[in-house]
Amino acid sequence: MKTNHFDIVVIGSGPGGLAAAITAKKNGARSVLIIERDVELGGILLQCIHNGFGVEIFKEDLPGPTYAQRFINQIGELGIETMLDTMVLNLTAERCLTLTSKTHGYRQISAKAVVLAMGCRERTRAQVRLPGTRPAGVYTAGTAQRWVNVEGYMPGKKIVILGSGDIGMIMARRLTFEGAKVERVLEIMPYLSGLTRNYVQCLQDFDIPLKLQHTVKRIFGNDRIEAVETVAVDDTWQPIPGSEETIACDTLLLSVGLIPENELSLQAGVRLHPTTAGPVVDADFHTSVPGIFAAGNVVHVYDLVDWVTEAGYAAGKAAALYAADKLRPKEKMITTQPGENVRYIVPQHFDTSQLTSEKIPFQMRVSRPIEKPVWVEARIADERLTRRGLPYARPGEMITLDLKPEHFEKFNKNNSITIRIIER
Ligand SMILES: Cc1cc2nc3c(=O)[nH]c(=O)nc-3n(C[C@H](O)[C@H](O)[C@H](O)COP(=O)(O)OP(=O)(O)OC[C@H]3O[C@@H](n4cnc5c(N)ncnc54)[C@H](O)[C@@H]3O)c2cc1C
C-alpha cells in the first residue's frame, strides 16, 4: 500500500462492504480500500454453506460462499485494494482511521468518505441472563456454525437450541446432517423470530420440535453442560409453575438475537437509533456525520443478503459522489415515523430532492405478527400516499415499501410520513 489517503475506505468485507466498494469504484472513486479483520474477504457468508442466498438479485438459490465469490471476483477486476487480517481500532468524525495488523503494523490512514460495513454480533448468555452453573458447552449458534462449516469441529451430540432465530434453525438442520440429535428448539415469544422458510426447511422437514413460549430456566453441569431445565412462560415472560422439564444435553446453542457492531460508529460520533441499535441514516445511507455512510447489518439486522447488497450499492455510490463533492445538496428532509404495528423504519429520514429522480425503498419490521392479509400503508397527515398488500406480516420477515417520484409534490407542505401495517 503506497498511500495513507483514500477516496473511500470501507470497513468490513461482508456483502454490504463488497457491494459498497464495487459501486464506489464504478461511480468514479479513484482509490478504494476495504479493511477486513478476518483473513479472507466475504464476511459471515463464508460460514453459511447452506443455500438460500441470491434469490432476489441473481434469481438463483446459491450457497453463501458462492454468492460472496461473485463480488470478490469484481474486487480484483476493478483494482480495489484490500487489507486483510487488519482491525480498525479507531475512527474519528474527520475520517481518520487507526488500524493494526501483523502485516501492516499500527497505522493511521484517512479517507474522503468512509462506509461502515462491520455487520453485527450475536447476543450471548450474559445478555439473556441464563441462570445456573457455567459449564462448557454453551455457545452461540454462529460460533457452532463456524466450527462445523469452516474449522471441522462438532460442538456436541445432544443439542438444545434456545431461540428461533435463523442461525439457530439453520444449525439445527446442519447438526442433524452431521449426526447430532437436536432435542428441541425453544422460543420465548409466541411466534417465530426467524424466517418461515427456515422453520419449514430446517425444523419441520427434520421433525425437530419447536416449543413457542418456552425458555431455559436453569443450566446443569460443572465441567460440561449435562442438562437444561426448560419452562413455559406466559405473555409477560413469567415462568408458569409446574411446566418445568429437564432435558439431558451436552450442548446448548443460543440464537437469541444480533447486535449491530457500532463501537467505531460511536467513536466517530455517529448517532444511533434506539430501536435498531444502528446508525440513523437517510436514503443514501449517509449517517449523522458528514462523509460517513453505513450499509448492511451494521444499520439494522436484515433477513436476506440481497437487501444488504442493495444497501451496499446505495451507500457506495453516495460515498463516491460525496468524495467527489458531487452528492446532491439537501433540499428538504422528511422524517419517517413508525405508525401502527411498525417497530422501526430504515431510512429514518430522506431528502425530497432524491425522490424527484428515483424511488426510495423503505424497510421495516412489524411489531407483532398478523396472520391475515395486511396493507402496508404510507400516509402524510390524514392522506394515504401509497400502499401495498401482503398476505401476512411477521416479525422475522422484513417488509419493504417504495416511495416513487410521483409522490414528490405531496411533500410541499409536510415534513414527515407515517407508515403503518394494518389488517386488510
Ligand atoms: C447464520 C446465518 C445464516 C444466514 N442465512 C441467510 C440465507 O439463507 N439467505 C440470506 O439471504 N441471508 C442469510 N443470512 C443473512 C446475511 O448473511 C447477512 O444479512 C449478511 O451477510 C450481512 O452482511 P454484512 O456485510 O452487513 O455483514 P457481515 O457479513 O457480518 O460482514 C461484516 C464484516 O466486517 C468485519 N469487521 C467488523 N468489525 C471490523 C473492524 N473493526 N475492522 C475490520 N473488519 C471488521 C467482520 O470481520 C466481517 O467480515 C444469514 C446470516 C447468518 C449469520
PDBQT file of the ligand as one rigid body, heavy atoms in Angstrom, charges set to zero:
ROOT
HETATM    1  C1  LIG A 501     -26.021 -17.989  10.075  1.00  0.00    +0.000 C 
HETATM    2  C2  LIG A 501     -26.618 -17.070   9.084  1.00  0.00    +0.000 A 
HETATM    3  C3  LIG A 501     -27.419 -17.581   8.090  1.00  0.00    +0.000 A 
HETATM    4  C4  LIG A 501     -27.941 -16.733   7.105  1.00  0.00    +0.000 A 
HETATM    5  N1  LIG A 501     -28.702 -17.286   6.113  1.00  0.00    +0.000 NA
HETATM    6  C5  LIG A 501     -29.141 -16.490   5.100  1.00  0.00    +0.000 A 
HETATM    7  C6  LIG A 501     -29.832 -17.047   3.962  1.00  0.00    +0.000 A 
HETATM    8  O1  LIG A 501     -30.079 -18.258   3.895  1.00  0.00    +0.000 OA
HETATM    9  N2  LIG A 501     -30.213 -16.202   2.968  1.00  0.00    +0.000 N 
HETATM   10  C7  LIG A 501     -29.951 -14.869   3.026  1.00  0.00    +0.000 A 
HETATM   11  O2  LIG A 501     -30.290 -14.125   2.087  1.00  0.00    +0.000 OA
HETATM   12  N3  LIG A 501     -29.314 -14.317   4.119  1.00  0.00    +0.000 NA
HETATM   13  C8  LIG A 501     -28.912 -15.090   5.138  1.00  0.00    +0.000 A 
HETATM   14  N4  LIG A 501     -28.237 -14.546   6.207  1.00  0.00    +0.000 N 
HETATM   15  C9  LIG A 501     -28.118 -13.083   6.299  1.00  0.00    +0.000 C 
HETATM   16  C10 LIG A 501     -26.905 -12.492   5.561  1.00  0.00    +0.000 C 
HETATM   17  O3  LIG A 501     -25.862 -13.426   5.534  1.00  0.00    +0.000 OA
HETATM   18  C11 LIG A 501     -26.453 -11.245   6.285  1.00  0.00    +0.000 C 
HETATM   19  O4  LIG A 501     -27.536 -10.375   6.292  1.00  0.00    +0.000 OA
HETATM   20  C12 LIG A 501     -25.270 -10.572   5.588  1.00  0.00    +0.000 C 
HETATM   21  O5  LIG A 501     -24.216 -11.483   5.430  1.00  0.00    +0.000 OA
HETATM   22  C13 LIG A 501     -24.781  -9.359   6.376  1.00  0.00    +0.000 C 
HETATM   23  O6  LIG A 501     -23.756  -8.731   5.645  1.00  0.00    +0.000 OA
HETATM   24  P1  LIG A 501     -22.875  -7.535   6.228  1.00  0.00    +0.000 P 
HETATM   25  O7  LIG A 501     -21.963  -7.129   5.125  1.00  0.00    +0.000 OA
HETATM   26  O8  LIG A 501     -23.743  -6.500   6.806  1.00  0.00    +0.000 OA
HETATM   27  O9  LIG A 501     -22.067  -8.140   7.462  1.00  0.00    +0.000 OA
HETATM   28  P2  LIG A 501     -21.051  -9.375   7.620  1.00  0.00    +0.000 P 
HETATM   29  O10 LIG A 501     -21.204 -10.406   6.569  1.00  0.00    +0.000 OA
HETATM   30  O11 LIG A 501     -21.194  -9.802   9.032  1.00  0.00    +0.000 OA
HETATM   31  O12 LIG A 501     -19.597  -8.684   7.429  1.00  0.00    +0.000 OA
HETATM   32  C14 LIG A 501     -19.069  -7.771   8.354  1.00  0.00    +0.000 C 
HETATM   33  C15 LIG A 501     -17.552  -7.850   8.257  1.00  0.00    +0.000 C 
HETATM   34  O13 LIG A 501     -16.968  -6.753   8.957  1.00  0.00    +0.000 OA
HETATM   35  C16 LIG A 501     -15.763  -7.208   9.559  1.00  0.00    +0.000 C 
HETATM   36  N5  LIG A 501     -15.429  -6.262  10.646  1.00  0.00    +0.000 N 
HETATM   37  C17 LIG A 501     -16.211  -5.936  11.719  1.00  0.00    +0.000 A 
HETATM   38  N6  LIG A 501     -15.577  -5.035  12.507  1.00  0.00    +0.000 NA
HETATM   39  C18 LIG A 501     -14.377  -4.791  11.928  1.00  0.00    +0.000 A 
HETATM   40  C19 LIG A 501     -13.260  -3.963  12.278  1.00  0.00    +0.000 A 
HETATM   41  N7  LIG A 501     -13.278  -3.184  13.387  1.00  0.00    +0.000 N 
HETATM   42  N8  LIG A 501     -12.176  -3.967  11.473  1.00  0.00    +0.000 NA
HETATM   43  C20 LIG A 501     -12.143  -4.742  10.341  1.00  0.00    +0.000 A 
HETATM   44  N9  LIG A 501     -13.168  -5.549   9.969  1.00  0.00    +0.000 NA
HETATM   45  C21 LIG A 501     -14.259  -5.572  10.746  1.00  0.00    +0.000 A 
HETATM   46  C22 LIG A 501     -16.134  -8.603  10.034  1.00  0.00    +0.000 C 
HETATM   47  O14 LIG A 501     -14.987  -9.386  10.254  1.00  0.00    +0.000 OA
HETATM   48  C23 LIG A 501     -16.984  -9.119   8.876  1.00  0.00    +0.000 C 
HETATM   49  O15 LIG A 501     -16.237  -9.805   7.928  1.00  0.00    +0.000 OA
HETATM   50  C24 LIG A 501     -27.686 -15.358   7.176  1.00  0.00    +0.000 A 
HETATM   51  C25 LIG A 501     -26.880 -14.824   8.212  1.00  0.00    +0.000 A 
HETATM   52  C26 LIG A 501     -26.353 -15.674   9.155  1.00  0.00    +0.000 A 
HETATM   53  C27 LIG A 501     -25.485 -15.079  10.249  1.00  0.00    +0.000 C 
ENDROOT
TORSDOF 0
